[in-house]
Amino acid sequence: MEAAAAAAAALPCPVWSAAFWRRLSGPEEQRALELASYVLAGCVALAALAGSGMRLPYGRYSAAFMGAGSLPARLAWLLQEAPSFLLPLLLVCRSEGAQLHRWPNRILLGLFLAHYAYRSFIFPFLIRGGKPTPIFTCVLAFAFCSLNGYLQGRSLSNYVEYPTNWLKDPRFILGIAGWLSGLLINIHSDHILINLRKPGETGYKIPTGGLFEYVTAANFFGEILEWSGFALACCTVESRVFAFSTCLVLTTRAHHHHQWYLQKFENYPRCRKILIPFVY
């Protein structure tokens, strides 16, 4: 009987079992999460540097990259963004969540899940006439969202310990305000872009209203503000790397958008900045 029990204990635990997460968790995993975050930041930085002169092939820039196959825009958005919602949720359900009894951890993880619930399961079905997304672009986004979802979900649910007064800390308060402001700007800007097209239309128009009166990429500004606020409220390596990656990728994308609008529309407002009102 003892030999059988020892043999059973030596067997690999399935990833969905609580025993698997108990065996994996500990200081070693916490260090691994931070190391993985730095590796992710390095990969994003190298990709941004290599692609600084090339427009990332999705949306308006996808036409020239369809040789390897593509997916409908709605399906691509759903598939690539969903891991950022589903993986943290799975981690909470299948692991002990040692830190989830703390309100800061609950709130911050809830904010992350709220964003990706919108981005994964609401936004894709609001898209009108979106261009197909190349499969390899969707795969890259899926990989990033999977790793980032794991990093944010695992660190907040199991490892990050905040002071007892963290909810009153200026960093937490300002960070939450930044997150909420960014989310509202992002959603409002999405609404403006989506409603530029009437049902059945597929072309592009000059966006107006909201922060689009001041910048070309108001939606990107909102997302950068959102995750910068999240990083300030979290104060973790994982959240800072996420904010850094978001800023790097979307700043490059915003620059490409601005140049594209200037080339395509002769009447495009020359006074508009690229990303940050009155600054850049």
C-alpha positions as CSV (number, residue, x, y, z in Angstrom):
1,M,0.0,0.0,0.0
2,E,2.8,2.4,0.9
3,A,4.6,1.6,-2.3
4,A,1.5,2.3,-4.3
5,A,1.0,5.6,-2.6
6,A,4.6,6.6,-3.3
7,A,4.2,5.6,-6.9
8,A,1.0,7.6,-7.3
9,A,2.7,10.6,-5.7
10,A,5.5,10.4,-8.2
11,L,3.2,10.6,-11.2
12,P,2.9,13.9,-13.0
13,C,-0.1,16.0,-11.8
14,P,-2.5,17.2,-14.5
15,V,-2.4,21.0,-14.9
16,W,-6.0,21.4,-13.8
17,S,-5.4,19.7,-10.4
18,A,-4.8,21.6,-7.2
19,A,-1.8,19.3,-6.4
20,F,-0.1,20.5,-9.6
21,W,-0.3,24.2,-8.5
22,R,0.8,23.3,-4.9
23,R,3.9,21.5,-6.3
24,L,4.7,24.3,-8.7
25,S,4.2,27.2,-6.4
26,G,6.8,28.8,-4.2
27,P,9.7,31.3,-4.3
28,E,11.2,29.5,-7.4
29,E,8.0,30.1,-9.4
30,Q,7.9,33.8,-8.2
31,R,11.4,34.3,-9.5
32,A,10.5,32.5,-12.7
33,L,7.5,34.8,-13.3
34,E,9.7,37.9,-13.0
35,L,12.4,36.3,-15.3
36,A,9.7,35.5,-17.8
37,S,8.5,39.1,-17.6
38,Y,11.9,40.4,-18.5
39,V,12.3,37.9,-21.3
40,L,8.9,39.1,-22.6
41,A,10.0,42.7,-22.4
42,G,13.1,41.9,-24.4
43,C,11.2,40.1,-27.1
44,V,8.8,42.9,-27.5
45,A,11.6,45.5,-27.6
46,L,13.4,43.5,-30.3
47,A,10.2,43.0,-32.3
48,A,9.4,46.7,-32.1
49,L,13.0,47.6,-33.2
50,A,13.0,45.1,-36.0
51,G,9.5,46.2,-37.1
52,S,9.9,50.0,-36.7
53,G,10.1,50.4,-40.4
54,M,7.4,47.8,-41.1
55,R,3.7,48.2,-40.3
56,L,2.4,45.3,-38.3
57,P,0.1,43.4,-40.7
58,Y,-3.4,43.6,-39.3
59,G,-6.3,45.9,-40.0
60,R,-5.5,48.5,-42.7
61,Y,-2.0,47.1,-43.3
62,S,-3.0,43.4,-43.7
63,A,-3.7,43.3,-47.5
64,A,-0.1,42.6,-48.5
65,F,0.3,39.7,-46.0
66,M,-2.5,37.4,-46.9
67,G,-0.5,34.7,-48.7
68,A,-0.2,32.6,-45.6
69,G,-3.9,32.6,-44.9
70,S,-6.2,34.8,-42.8
71,L,-9.0,34.8,-40.3
72,P,-12.1,37.0,-40.1
73,A,-11.5,40.0,-38.0
74,R,-14.0,39.1,-35.3
75,L,-12.8,35.6,-34.9
76,A,-9.1,36.7,-34.8
77,W,-9.9,39.3,-32.1
78,L,-11.7,36.7,-30.0
79,L,-9.1,34.0,-30.4
80,Q,-6.1,36.2,-29.7
81,E,-7.5,38.2,-26.7
82,A,-9.4,35.4,-24.9
83,P,-6.4,33.9,-23.2
84,S,-5.8,37.1,-21.2
85,F,-9.3,36.5,-19.7
86,L,-9.5,32.7,-19.5
87,L,-6.0,31.9,-18.2
88,P,-6.2,34.2,-15.1
89,L,-9.7,32.9,-14.5
90,L,-8.5,29.3,-14.7
91,L,-5.6,30.1,-12.3
92,V,-8.1,31.4,-9.8
93,C,-10.4,28.4,-10.1
94,R,-7.7,25.7,-10.1
95,S,-5.1,27.0,-7.6
96,E,-5.4,28.0,-4.0
97,G,-5.0,31.7,-4.7
98,A,-3.0,32.4,-1.6
99,Q,-3.3,36.2,-1.9
100,L,-6.9,36.5,-3.1
101,H,-8.2,37.0,0.4
102,R,-6.6,40.5,0.2
103,W,-8.7,43.2,-1.3
104,P,-6.0,44.9,-3.4
105,N,-5.2,41.6,-5.2
106,R,-8.9,41.0,-5.8
107,I,-9.5,44.5,-7.1
108,L,-6.4,44.6,-9.4
109,L,-7.1,41.1,-10.8
110,G,-10.7,42.1,-11.3
111,L,-9.7,45.2,-13.3
112,F,-7.5,43.1,-15.6
113,L,-10.3,40.6,-16.1
114,A,-12.9,43.4,-16.8
115,H,-10.8,44.9,-19.6
116,Y,-10.3,41.6,-21.3
117,A,-13.9,40.5,-20.9
118,Y,-14.7,43.6,-23.0
119,R,-11.8,43.2,-25.4
120,S,-12.5,39.4,-25.9
121,F,-16.2,39.0,-25.8
122,I,-17.8,42.4,-26.6
123,F,-15.5,44.4,-28.8
124,P,-15.1,41.8,-31.6
125,F,-18.9,41.7,-32.1
126,L,-19.0,45.5,-32.5
127,I,-16.6,45.5,-35.4
128,R,-18.1,46.5,-38.8
129,G,-16.4,45.4,-42.0
130,G,-13.0,44.7,-40.4
131,K,-10.3,43.4,-42.7
132,P,-9.2,39.8,-42.3
133,T,-6.2,39.2,-40.0
134,P,-3.2,37.2,-41.2
135,I,-3.0,33.9,-39.2
136,F,0.6,34.5,-38.1
137,T,-0.3,37.9,-36.7
138,C,-3.1,36.3,-34.7
139,V,-0.7,33.6,-33.5
140,L,1.8,36.2,-32.2
141,A,-1.0,38.1,-30.4
142,F,-2.3,34.8,-28.9
143,A,1.2,33.9,-27.6
144,F,1.6,37.3,-26.0
145,C,-1.8,37.3,-24.4
146,S,-1.3,33.8,-23.1
147,L,2.0,34.6,-21.4
148,N,0.9,38.0,-20.1
149,G,-2.4,36.6,-18.8
150,Y,-0.5,33.9,-16.9
151,L,2.0,36.4,-15.5
152,Q,-0.6,38.9,-14.3
153,G,-3.0,36.3,-13.0
154,R,-0.5,34.1,-11.2
155,S,1.4,36.9,-9.6
156,L,-1.7,38.7,-8.3
157,S,-3.5,35.6,-7.1
158,N,-0.6,33.9,-5.4
159,Y,2.5,36.0,-4.7
160,V,2.0,39.8,-4.4
161,E,1.6,41.0,-0.8
162,Y,0.5,44.6,-0.3
163,P,0.7,46.6,2.9
164,T,-2.5,46.7,4.9
165,N,-3.1,50.3,4.0
166,W,-2.4,49.9,0.2
167,L,-6.0,50.8,-0.7
168,K,-5.3,54.3,0.7
169,D,-1.8,54.6,-0.9
170,P,-1.5,57.5,-3.4
171,R,0.0,55.1,-5.9
172,F,-3.0,52.8,-5.8
173,I,-5.5,55.6,-5.9
174,L,-3.8,57.4,-8.8
175,G,-3.2,54.1,-10.6
176,I,-6.9,53.2,-10.4
177,A,-7.9,56.6,-11.6
178,G,-5.5,56.3,-14.5
179,W,-6.8,52.8,-15.3
180,L,-10.5,53.9,-15.3
181,S,-9.8,57.1,-17.3
182,G,-7.8,55.1,-19.9
183,L,-10.6,52.4,-20.1
184,L,-13.3,55.1,-20.7
185,I,-11.1,56.8,-23.4
186,N,-10.4,53.5,-25.0
187,I,-14.1,52.5,-25.2
188,H,-15.3,55.9,-26.3
189,S,-12.6,56.0,-29.0
190,D,-13.6,52.5,-30.2
191,H,-17.2,53.7,-30.4
192,I,-16.2,56.6,-32.6
193,L,-14.1,54.4,-34.9
194,I,-16.8,51.7,-35.2
195,N,-19.5,54.2,-36.0
196,L,-17.5,55.9,-38.8
197,R,-18.7,53.1,-41.0
198,K,-22.3,52.5,-41.9
199,P,-23.5,48.9,-42.2
200,G,-21.9,47.4,-45.3
201,E,-19.1,50.0,-45.6
202,T,-15.5,48.9,-45.5
203,G,-13.5,52.1,-46.3
204,Y,-11.7,54.4,-44.0
205,K,-12.7,57.9,-42.9
206,I,-11.1,60.6,-40.8
207,P,-12.3,60.2,-37.1
208,T,-13.6,63.2,-35.3
209,G,-14.9,63.8,-31.8
210,G,-13.4,63.1,-28.4
211,L,-9.7,62.9,-28.2
212,F,-9.5,62.4,-31.9
213,E,-9.7,66.2,-32.2
214,Y,-6.3,66.3,-30.7
215,V,-4.5,63.1,-31.6
216,T,-4.6,60.5,-34.4
217,A,-4.5,57.5,-32.1
218,A,-6.9,58.3,-29.2
219,N,-7.8,54.7,-28.7
220,F,-4.1,53.8,-28.2
221,F,-3.6,56.7,-25.9
222,G,-6.4,55.4,-23.7
223,E,-5.0,51.9,-23.6
224,I,-1.5,53.2,-22.7
225,L,-3.0,55.3,-19.9
226,E,-5.0,52.4,-18.7
227,W,-2.1,50.0,-18.4
228,S,0.3,52.6,-17.0
229,G,-2.3,53.3,-14.3
230,F,-2.6,49.5,-13.7
231,A,1.2,49.2,-13.3
232,L,1.2,52.1,-10.8
233,A,-1.5,50.5,-8.8
234,C,0.1,47.1,-8.9
235,C,3.8,48.0,-8.5
236,T,4.9,44.6,-9.7
237,V,7.5,43.6,-12.3
238,E,4.8,41.8,-14.3
239,S,2.5,44.8,-14.5
240,R,5.4,47.2,-15.4
241,V,6.5,45.0,-18.2
242,F,3.0,44.8,-19.5
243,A,2.7,48.6,-19.5
244,F,6.1,48.9,-21.2
245,S,5.2,46.4,-23.9
246,T,1.8,48.2,-24.5
247,C,3.5,51.6,-24.8
248,L,6.2,50.4,-27.1
249,V,3.9,48.5,-29.5
250,L,1.1,51.1,-29.6
251,T,3.5,54.1,-30.0
252,T,5.0,52.5,-33.1
253,R,1.5,51.7,-34.4
254,A,0.3,55.2,-33.7
255,H,3.2,56.7,-35.7
256,H,2.3,54.4,-38.6
257,H,-1.4,55.4,-38.4
258,H,-0.5,59.1,-38.4
259,Q,1.7,58.8,-41.5
260,W,-1.0,56.7,-43.2
261,Y,-3.7,59.3,-42.6
262,L,-1.5,62.1,-43.9
263,Q,-0.8,60.2,-47.1
264,K,-4.3,59.0,-47.7
265,F,-6.3,62.2,-46.9
266,E,-5.2,65.6,-48.2
267,N,-7.6,67.3,-45.8
268,Y,-6.3,65.5,-42.7
269,P,-5.8,68.0,-39.8
270,R,-2.1,68.9,-39.7
271,C,-2.5,70.2,-36.2
272,R,-3.3,66.8,-34.7
273,K,-0.6,65.2,-32.7
274,I,0.2,61.5,-33.0
275,L,-0.6,60.0,-29.6
276,I,-0.3,62.4,-26.6
277,P,-2.5,65.6,-26.8
278,F,-0.4,68.7,-27.2
279,V,2.9,66.8,-26.8
280,Y,3.5,64.0,-29.3
